[in-house]
Amino acid sequence: MEITLFLPLILLVLIMVFMWRSNKKNQERQQQLRAQLAPGVEVMTQSGIYGTVVEIDQDLNTAIIETTPGTNLRVHSATIVNVVSPDVVVPDDASSLTDDTAIADDAAPRTDATDAPAHPLADEVDASDIDGDDETNNEQPKA
């Protein structure tokens, strides 16, 4: 028997194995996420809404998320895709940056405003000057 007869079968088996592994990894990731969900945990939904979990209803698969004080959203628990880790803190300003010289060295040199044209099409021919002469068309449109 030739191997070319079994090649499509072998490829099909390989595709099925890779799909099975991928599905298993996704299920494990979902189980880890569900284990981390508890009231008071900050989460992110599929649509990018950040909030704090207030309540989780396992029977209905819903969660109540408080996005801002007094604003609660009831979402399906499957839409929660990420638990925001509390160790990642984003500063409100740049005062916590310590290596200012590295930032200044990496910055691109700024061009003066007089170097760039006022409009990207400023060097092109004016569309109202169709005949090619340098006179401008000062005629008023007739009503």
CORGIPE-V513405 format. One record per residue. N is the residue number from 1. OMEGA is omega in whole degrees, -180 to 180 (none if undefined). Layout:
# CORGIPE-V513405
n:omega
N:OMEGA
N:OMEGA
This chain:
# CORGIPE-V513405
n:omega
1:-179
2:179
3:-180
4:176
5:-178
6:-177
7:177
8:179
9:179
10:178
11:178
12:178
13:179
14:179
15:180
16:179
17:-180
18:177
19:179
20:179
21:180
22:179
23:180
24:178
25:178
26:178
27:178
28:179
29:178
30:178
31:177
32:178
33:180
34:179
35:-179
36:-178
37:177
38:177
39:180
40:-179
41:178
42:-175
43:174
44:178
45:179
46:-178
47:176
48:179
49:177
50:178
51:180
52:-179
53:178
54:-176
55:177
56:177
57:-177
58:-178
59:-179
60:-177
61:177
62:176
63:175
64:-177
65:176
66:-178
67:173
68:-179
69:179
70:180
71:-180
72:176
73:174
74:-177
75:173
76:-175
77:178
78:179
79:176
80:-173
81:-175
82:171
83:-177
84:-178
85:-176
86:-179
87:177
88:-179
89:178
90:-179
91:179
92:180
93:-177
94:-177
95:-178
96:177
97:-176
98:-176
99:-178
100:-177
101:-180
102:179
103:-180
104:180
105:-177
106:-176
107:179
108:178
109:-178
110:177
111:179
112:-178
113:-180
114:-180
115:-176
116:176
117:-177
118:-179
119:-178
120:-180
121:-176
122:-179
123:-178
124:180
125:178
126:-177
127:-180
128:180
129:-173
130:-175
131:174
132:178
133:-175
134:-179
135:178
136:-179
137:-177
138:-179
139:176
140:177
141:-179
142:-178
143:none
